[in-house]
Amino acid sequence: MTTGMVLGKFLPPHLGHAYLVDFARHYVDDLTVVVGTLAAEPIPGARRYEWMREMFAGTGTRVVHLDQELPQDPSEHPEFWRLWEDALRPLLPQRLDYVFASEPYGWKLAEVLGAQFVQVDIDRSVMPVSGTKVREKPLAHWRYLPPCVRSHFVRRVSVFGPESTGKSTLAKDLAEHFRTIAVPEYARTLIESQQGRIEAADIARIARGQAASEDALARAADRVLFCDTDLLLTTIWSDWLFDDCPDEVTREAGRRTYDLTLLTDVDVPWVEDQVRYLPRDRSNFFQRCETVLQAHQRRYVVLRGSWEERFQTAVDAVDALLTE
């Protein structure tokens, strides 16, 4: 039985890494992929390890996590190669036949481990991508990202504001225009199922459903994900209706981040609906929304005017976001 190893940071994993691992697992009978990470790196090591496990689940590939704080270049420590050998040996089969890599260091690493080096796409002619390129411009290299990794880099745009200001329609229209996905407002789903009734106990359920829907759909989005409201707006509604908000909802609302918020003004007609509650207080609610966005230092654009003007302002703002 032949054995092999792939070592990488996978910062983040991309289709070049997928090709390397797939090549290796078809070359040998038993493959170990070592995800080597440092605490200071921009994407948590545990997340990269889970991404790699997901990408190769069911293939018979063994994925292990090496999170020791090891030197990253021979110039950093006189015992560089010994330190790496000591760290890797417990993770590998007793006999290692091959080391696979798309980097020149593979020659020396294979020698240290007593294995043969197999180079794979070192000149990046098969998969012209690198972790550095992805981190610098993830949207420009979108087609090289696996779905699980895309959810980390997708640009999230929240459509935010008072009732009856076109949020749901706008989110759907923007998703269609940019050929991606809109996350529906979970509050509407829940409240409609209760014939328009809402209680304080429903706030946590609404928040949980909104967050779950957003995270589930982020993987399927193409570069940008439009969210019809978000948890920060849920906190505003909770305070407005019940003079309180569950701590866990407030914490989660503060943790979630959005690259752009589209704040819809109230200069459009009110349309009656069983899940709408403030026909005469939209202006005050709008002011509250803007105050909260500013307090949370959210990047936002106010949408005013006709439906066509609002849509075009939103498209321009998103276009600018996607070219940054």
MIBA-408410 format. One record per residue (C-alpha): y negated, z, x negated; residue number from 1. Coordinates in pm, whole numbers. Layout:
Y  Z  X  NUM
...
//
This chain:
0  0  0  1
-340  -100  -140  2
-640  129  -111  3
-1013  72  -133  4
-1353  235  -105  5
-1701  134  9  6
-1986  367  -87  7
-2332  336  61  8
-2639  504  199  9
-2642  275  503  10
-3015  341  542  11
-2977  206  808  12
-2647  27  868  13
-2693  -347  926  14
-2474  -656  957  15
-2467  -695  579  16
-2295  -357  563  17
-2067  -458  849  18
-1964  -770  658  19
-1895  -565  344  20
-1677  -314  528  21
-1498  -580  731  22
-1427  -779  413  23
-1290  -467  244  24
-1070  -356  533  25
-915  -702  552  26
-859  -699  173  27
-671  -367  156  28
-430  -167  369  29
-624  160  357  30
-1005  175  336  31
-1237  473  296  32
-1609  431  367  33
-1824  702  208  34
-2166  757  365  35
-2372  921  90  36
-2692  1086  209  37
-2975  1309  93  38
-3168  1554  308  39
-3507  1397  228  40
-3419  1045  341  41
-3611  901  638  42
-3312  869  873  43
-3091  1180  903  44
-2763  1148  719  45
-2560  1283  1011  46
-2697  1006  1233  47
-2603  734  983  48
-2255  884  949  49
-2211  875  1328  50
-2338  516  1342  51
-2081  408  1084  52
-1804  594  1262  53
-1896  420  1587  54
-1919  77  1426  55
-1567  98  1284  56
-1392  309  1545  57
-1047  177  1624  58
-1019  -33  1308  59
-819  218  1105  60
-1112  262  866  61
-1169  617  742  62
-1541  707  741  63
-1643  1024  555  64
-1978  1192  493  65
-2092  1293  144  66
-2408  1500  179  67
-2426  1660  -166  68
-2766  1642  -338  69
-2653  1413  -620  70
-2873  1218  -866  71
-2934  860  -756  72
-2975  693  -1095  73
-2810  750  -1435  74
-3153  819  -1585  75
-3185  1130  -1366  76
-2897  1327  -1520  77
-2695  1298  -1844  78
-2371  1367  -1651  79
-2453  1126  -1369  80
-2118  948  -1351  81
-1912  1266  -1392  82
-2103  1430  -1105  83
-2033  1134  -880  84
-1667  1119  -978  85
-1625  1491  -904  86
-1792  1448  -565  87
-1592  1140  -464  88
-1241  1230  -580  89
-1169  1483  -299  90
-1267  1222  -39  91
-1046  940  -168  92
-674  860  -176  93
-489  988  -480  94
-472  634  -615  95
-771  408  -562  96
-713  37  -623  97
-1045  -128  -539  98
-1415  -52  -511  99
-1613  -292  -291  100
-1989  -322  -323  101
-2282  -560  -279  102
-2467  -396  -568  103
-2415  -429  -947  104
-2342  -55  -982  105
-1999  -131  -841  106
-1872  -240  -1183  107
-1937  97  -1343  108
-1830  298  -1039  109
-1497  117  -1028  110
-1445  181  -1401  111
-1517  553  -1359  112
-1271  579  -1070  113
-1002  374  -1245  114
-1017  93  -990  115
-1095  -278  -984  116
-1436  -395  -868  117
-1461  -653  -590  118
-1814  -783  -543  119
-1916  -899  -197  120
-2230  -1103  -125  121
-2432  -958  -414  122
-2689  -1238  -386  123
-2724  -1176  -7  124
-2649  -1542  69  125
-2418  -1458  361  126
-2630  -1181  515  127
-2992  -1206  393  128
-3087  -850  480  129
-3119  -510  315  130
-3187  -155  425  131
-3530  -171  262  132
-3624  -483  458  133
-3508  -327  782  134
-3704  -7  724  135
-4019  -203  639  136
-4000  -448  933  137
-3716  -360  1169  138
-3823  -600  1445  139
-3831  -895  1202  140
-3466  -826  1115  141
-3356  -734  1467  142
-3064  -978  1477  143
-2904  -802  1180  144
-2896  -460  1351  145
-2587  -330  1537  146
-2660  -206  1893  147
-2622  160  1798  148
-2889  118  1528  149
-3122  -87  1746  150
-3177  213  1971  151
-3338  393  1675  152
-3588  116  1601  153
-3663  -19  1949  154
-4032  4  2044  155
-4066  226  2349  156
-4347  155  2594  157
-4415  398  2878  158
-4582  285  3201  159
-4771  595  3308  160
-5010  698  3583  161
-5069  803  3946  162
-4872  688  4249  163
-4914  344  4402  164
-5071  187  4093  165
-4800  -74  4031  166
-4602  104  3760  167
-4255  0  3872  168
-4350  -362  3935  169
-4536  -381  3606  170
-4244  -239  3408  171
-4006  -495  3564  172
-4250  -784  3511  173
-4306  -689  3149  174
-3932  -662  3089  175
-3885  -1009  3234  176
-4172  -1150  3029  177
-4040  -1006  2702  178
-3675  -1074  2796  179
-3569  -716  2768  180
-3496  -416  2993  181
-3698  -175  3206  182
-3587  184  3259  183
-3624  268  3630  184
-3799  580  3756  185
-3518  831  3809  186
-3738  1054  4027  187
-3746  782  4292  188
-3367  750  4282  189
-3321  1122  4333  190
-3593  1178  4592  191
-3490  879  4804  192
-3137  1021  4814  193
-3295  1339  4960  194
-3496  1148  5225  195
-3824  1212  5044  196
-3776  1586  4984  197
-3843  1739  4644  198
-3808  2100  4530  199
-3894  2279  4207  200
-3524  2286  4114  201
-3521  1905  4116  202
-3759  1876  3819  203
-3493  1949  3557  204
-3256  1702  3724  205
-3525  1435  3728  206
-3605  1491  3361  207
-3240  1485  3260  208
-3178  1164  3453  209
-3489  992  3316  210
-3401  1077  2956  211
-3037  978  2998  212
-3130  643  3151  213
-3380  569  2874  214
-3138  654  2594  215
-2854  460  2756  216
-3063  144  2800  217
-3227  159  2455  218
-2917  3  2301  219
-2937  -303  2525  220
-3312  -363  2482  221
-3444  -654  2278  222
-3706  -510  2041  223
-3899  -331  2318  224
-3796  -98  2602  225
-4024  -48  2902  226
-4001  293  3069  227
-4120  337  3426  228
-4272  684  3367  229
-4143  939  3116  230
-4085  1313  3086  231
-4448  1389  3005  232
-4546  1249  3344  233
-4267  1460  3496  234
-4434  1773  3354  235
-4765  1671  3514  236
-4598  1627  3852  237
-4416  1959  3820  238
-4740  2143  3744  239
-4922  1958  4020  240
-4664  2022  4292  241
-4522  2360  4190  242
-4778  2513  3949  243
-4503  2540  3688  244
-4264  2336  3475  245
-3926  2438  3331  246
-3952  2519  2961  247
-3668  2284  2871  248
-3847  1993  3037  249
-4172  2071  2856  250
-3990  2093  2523  251
-3804  1766  2574  252
-4121  1590  2688  253
-4291  1696  2366  254
-3998  1581  2154  255
-3971  1229  2290  256
-4198  968  2134  257
-4340  637  2257  258
-4507  364  2057  259
-4746  273  2337  260
-4838  410  2681  261
-4983  187  2952  262
-5199  407  3179  263
-5253  253  3523  264
-5586  326  3695  265
-5632  379  4069  266
-5855  76  4144  267
-5582  -82  4360  268
-5499  -18  4729  269
-5278  273  4831  270
-4942  169  4978  271
-4761  424  5193  272
-4410  524  5080  273
-4172  811  5160  274
-4175  928  4796  275
-4555  930  4754  276
-4757  1244  4812  277
-5123  1214  4703  278
-5305  938  4892  279
-5644  1109  4852  280
-5611  1266  4510  281
-5518  976  4284  282
-5844  985  4089  283
-5799  1348  3990  284
-5436  1279  3903  285
-5545  988  3683  286
-5788  1215  3496  287
-5512  1467  3445  288
-5284  1195  3307  289
-5547  1079  3057  290
-5624  1436  2948  291
-5257  1509  2885  292
-5207  1183  2691  293
-5502  1269  2471  294
-5376  1624  2416  295
-5042  1483  2300  296
-5219  1224  2080  297
-5046  939  2256  298
-5153  584  2179  299
-5248  441  2518  300
-5425  152  2690  301
-5584  183  3035  302
-5499  -96  3280  303
-5766  -184  3538  304
-5864  -475  3760  305
-5650  -718  3954  306
-5272  -726  3919  307
-5306  -1036  3701  308
-5569  -869  3478  309
-5358  -556  3439  310
-5051  -759  3349  311
-5238  -965  3089  312
-5393  -654  2931  313
-5046  -503  2906  314
-4895  -819  2755  315
-5169  -836  2492  316
-5119  -471  2400  317
-4742  -513  2367  318
-4780  -835  2167  319
-5002  -646  1923  320
-4744  -367  1900  321
-4459  -606  1823  322
-4648  -778  1540  323
-4738  -459  1354  324
//
